[in-house]
Amino acid sequence: MQHEVQSWPYSFPSSEDFPSANQRGNVSGRLLVQDNHGHIPANGAYVGLAQPGEAGSWQRECKGYQFWAKSDNNGNFSIKNICCGHYNLYAWVPGFIGDYVYKNFISITPGSRINMHNIVYQPPRNGPTLWEIGIADRTAAEFFVPDPNPKFINKLFINHPDRFRQYGLWDRYSELHPTDDLVYVIGKSDYRKDWFFVQVPRRKQDGTYQGTTWEIRFKLDSVNQSGTYKLRIAIASASLAEVQVRVNNPSTNQPLFTTGLIGNDSSIARHGIHGLYWLYNIDIHGNLLVTGDNTIYLGQPRLQSPFHGIMYDYIRLEAPPN
């Protein structure tokens, strides 16, 4: 297998639609991430060339070529055997939210060797982190994945890292939360045990479904009443779902923010753990918060199917900038 990988692109195809190695180009460089401590290497970043577009547009682009590589511990990357054409360079870095795009076009010509040198990704950040839930890796694998119903067990995935591959896990939410929804308490709860890996409708005893609202409870020692807090919600998958955000009042007619109907990647039904990535950056004015106990409500009201739901990747609340 490794021999075949190293032999590609093959020299024997005679079609003019299959460029040989000397008709392709390479792009290399080093990706850095800017944080509070300066620039750090983007360890294990995914760096690729795809059709020109906005940051993250490569996810939905399906007509042109894409060429990808993974950076080493020092952020160095090398993308080889790229077909000629005009591209943007894209990247995302495990451990950091958001997407990077190099705004200038990269033109690949036969035999080109382009060195990008150091390029810097500045992840979204307004202020210091007050709390966070999960790991920014574009999957929901770190969250609580329950044991399957015994009659649906697939023995291939017992004690397997991909335990989410078991059938019917979405239905376990209704069994674990038959009447009340998930409540996560910052500083006490553990996302590995207390945050269900997918937010889906609750199945009621009559076979119908109802929307669900999860609570994130947290304390603030003080509140900047005139400042703007930032709630960042990274979503690993959405299947004909919606997230409505309310702060300290679950009964308001209008949510502070809604995603609207998003997603159709069917990750829940196909036993996946991620689909298309979504990132929402939500302003919370300080006058909505109080010193002491606060609650953020995440409502998922879509209930036409048990597969309509959200897999969260990572959630963070930031204080106003200093």
N, C-alpha and C positions, 0 to 999 in steps of 0.2 A: 504494500500500500504506500509506504513512504517513498519507495522508488518511483512509483507512478506519479505521486505528487511532485516530486523533484523533476520529473521528466516533462511536466506540463509548463508551457504550451507545446504540444507535439509539433514535430516538423513535417510529418507525413500528410496531413490534410491538404488537399490541393485547392479547396474552395477559397475563392477570394474573400469570402465572408469570415474566414478564420485567419486572423493575422498571425504570422509566425513571431517568434521571440524578438527578432531584430526589427519588427514592425511595431513593437510596443514600447512603452516607456515606464520609468520608475519614479516614484516620489518618496522622499525620505525627510526626516526632520525630528524635532523633539518637542513634545507637548508638555507645557507647564501649567499648573493651576495656581491662580493668585488667591491667597487667603490672608488672614490677619498677620501671618508670620512671613509674608513675602511670597516668593515663587517656590513651589514644591513640584517635584516630578509627578507627572500623571501616570502613576503605576497601574498597569493593566488596562489602559484606556483603549477603547475601540475607535479607530481612526479610519476613515474611508473616503473614497471619491464617489460621487453620484451626480446626477443631473443637477444643474444650477437651481437653487431655490432658497427658501428660508431655513433657519435653524430647525432641525428635526424633520424637514420635508422628505428626507430620504426614506422615512418609514412608509410613506404612502406612494412613493414613486415606483412604478413597476414596468415601465416601458424601455428604460435605458439600462446601460451596464452600471454595475456597482462593484467596486474593488475595495476590500477591507483588510486591515491588519490590526494586531494587538500590540500595544507598546510594551517595552520591557520595564524593569524596575526604575530605570532612570528617565522614563518617558520617551525613549527613542523608538521610532517606528520606521518601517520600510514597506511600502506598498509596491509590489512588483507586477510586471507583465500587464500593464494597463493599456487598454485599447485607445487608439488615437481619438481625440475629441476634447470638448470643453466641459469642465467639471467645477463643482465647488468641493472643498474639503470639509468634511463633517467629523465630529467626534462627540463621544460622551464618556464620562469618567466614573467608574464605580466609586461610591462614597460621596458623590457630589450630585446635586440636582441640576436639571437643565441640559441644554444642548449647545454645542459649539459649532459655529460655521465660520470659515475663512471667507471673507466677503469678496475678495478678488477671484476672478476666474483662473483656473489652472488649465493651461492648454497642453495637451500631450501630443507630441509628434513622434514619428519613428525614431527610436534610439535615444529619446530624451532622458536625461538624468537630472531631476529637479530636486534641489535641497532647500527645504523650507526653513532650515535652521531652527531657532527657538520661536515657537508660537505660544501664546498665552490665553488660556480660558479663564474668564472671571465668572464664577457661578453667581446666581442671584443671591444677594445678601444686603439687607438694609440695616440690621442691628444685631445685637448679641442674642444668642439662643436662650430662650426661657425654658423650653422643653422640646423634646422630640420623641417621635414614635417610629420605630422600624429602622431599616437600613436602606440607604439610597442606592439600590442596585437594580431597580426596574423589575423586580419580581416581588411576589408576596410570600416567598418560600420561608422567610424567617418567622412568620406569624404562626399562630396555633392552627395546626391541621389535625382534625380529630381522627380517631380510629373509625373505620368504616362499619356500617351495619354488617354483622357477622354473615348474613346470607349473601352479601355482595363482595366478600373478600377476594381479592386477587393475590394469590400466594407469591407472585413474582415481586410484589411491592411491600411485603412484610419486612419491617426493619430496613427499608430501602430509603436512600436520601430523597427520592421522588415519591414520597408517600402520598402526595396530592394526586397521584394517578389512580387511586382507588375510586371505584364507582360510587356515586350518590352522596358524596361528602357535602354538597350544598344542602341537602335535606337534613343534615345533622344539626344545622343552626336552629331549626324549629324545635328539634328534640332537646337541645341544650338550653334554649331560651323560649319555652312554650308560651310565656305570657309577657315577660319583661325583656327589654333589649339590653344589649351589651353596655356596660358602664366601665370606663377605663379611668383609673385614678392616677394622676401623675405623681410619681414618687413612691407609689405603693404597688401598682400593677406592673406586670412583666409582659411585654408584647409577645414573647415566645409562648406564653401560657394563657394570656387573658384577651388577646386581640384575635378574633376569628379571622381566618385568612380571606374571607369573602363576605361582603354585605349583600344579602339577598332578601327577598320577601319572606315573611313568616307564613308557613302553611298552617291554616287553622283546622280544627276538627271536622268542619264541614267540607273540607277540600278546597276552599277558596284561599286567597292569599291577601296579606295586608302589608303595607309598607313598613319599613323599620327605621328607627332613629337611634343612633348610637350617641353616647355621651362621653365627652372628655372633660373630666373634672380636675381643676387645678387651683392652686392658691397663688396669690400675688401679695407680696409684702407691701408694695406701694404701686400706685398707678399714675402715669403721666396723663392727666385728663385732657391735655391739649395735644398730645402726641398721637402718632399713628402706628399701631402695631401691625405686624405682617404675619398672616397665616399662610403657610405654603403647603399645598396638598399635591403630592405627586401620586399619580394613579398608574398602577401596573397593567390594568385591564378594565375595560368597560364594555358591558354587553347590554345595549338598549336600556341604559340606566341613567340616573340623574343623582347628583349630590346637591342637597340644599343645606346651606350653613346658616345657623342661627346662634346668637350669643346671649346667654343668660335669660332667654325667654323662648321656650319652645312653641309657644302658642301664637306668635306673630303671624299675621296673614301673609306678609311678604318676607321671605328670607333675606338676610343680609346679602347673600350671594347664592346663585344657582348656576350649575354647569349647563342647564338645559339637557335635553336628551342627547346622550353621547354614546359612541362605541357600538361596534357590531362584530367583535372579534371572536365571540363564542368560546372564550377560554374556559368558562365554567362548564359548559356542556361537553367540551372535548377534554376535560380533566387536565387543563393546562394550569400554569401558574403565572403567566404574563401574556399580554397581547400588545396593542399599541400603547405607547407611553403618552400620558397627559400631565401637564403641570399647570396648576392654578395658583396665582399669587393674590391674596385677598387682603384688602385694607380693613382693619378694625380700629375705629376711632376710639381713643382712650375713654371717652365718656360712656362707652358701652360696657366697660369693665369696672370692677370694684376692688377695693382693698379687701383681701380675704378670699372667700370661696367664689369661683367662677365656673361656668360650664359652657362648652362649645357643643352644639348639637349638629350631628351629621345625619341628615334625613335622606333616605333613598325611597321615593314614593312610587316608583314604577313597579307594577305588580301583575302584569299580564301573563307572566311566565315565571317558573321557579329559576330560570336561567338569567333573568334580568338582574344584574348586580354589578358590584364594584369590587375590584381587588386593589387595595391601597398599596402603594410602595413605601411611602415615607411622608410623615406629617411633622411640621415644625412651626412653632410660634416664636417670632422675633420681637424684641422690645424696640421702641423707637430708636433711631440712630442717636448716638451720643453727640 
